[in-house]
């Protein structure tokens, strides 16, 4: 795996919260996981937007409908 170094800056409060959330895990690994989760979530939102553009708003009844 190729690794790329990034320099990031946070305000002091956020930095403290990130360190606490990472616990014993390396902060870089914790941040990489968080970034991956954000990218996947953004991708899912894009899929929903495309679906809604084609088929209409994905409302509660449509979400509950399942095909066996």
N, C-alpha and C positions, 0 to 999 in steps of 0.2 A: 504494500500500500504506500502510495506517495503521500507525504504529509506537507501541508502548506502552513506556514506560520502567519498568524494574524495578530495584530496589536489592537486591543479594544480598551475603551475607557468607559467607566460607569460613574455615576454620582456615588458618593460615599455610602449612602443608605442602601442603594441597590447592590453595591459591591459586598457589603456586610451580609445582606440577605442571600446572595449567591454563594458566598463562602459557607454560610450556615447550611444552606440546602445541599451543597455538595458533600458536606460531612467529611468522611475519610477518602472519598473519591477524588481523584485529581480534578481540579477546576476545569481544565481544558476538556476532559472527557465529559464532565457534566454539561458544559456549554455546548459541546458538539452534539450531545444527545438532545438538548433543548432546541438547538437550531434545526436538527433533523425532524423533530416533532412539529415544529412551526412550519417547516416546508411541506410536510405531509398534510397538515391541517389546511394550509393554503391551497394545496392541490385538490383536496376534497371539496373545498368551497368553490373552486373553479368548476369542478364537475357538476355541482349543484346549480351553479349559475347557468352553465350551458344547458342543462336539463330543463331548467325553468324557462330559458329563452325559447326552447323548442316546444315544450309541453305545458307551460304555465307554472304558476307558483306551486311549490311542493308544500301543500298544506297538511294538517294533521290527518285527515282521512286518507290522503294519498300515501303518507308515510306508514300508516297502519296496514294498508293493503299488501298482502303477500300472496304470491302464486306458489302453490305446492310443487 
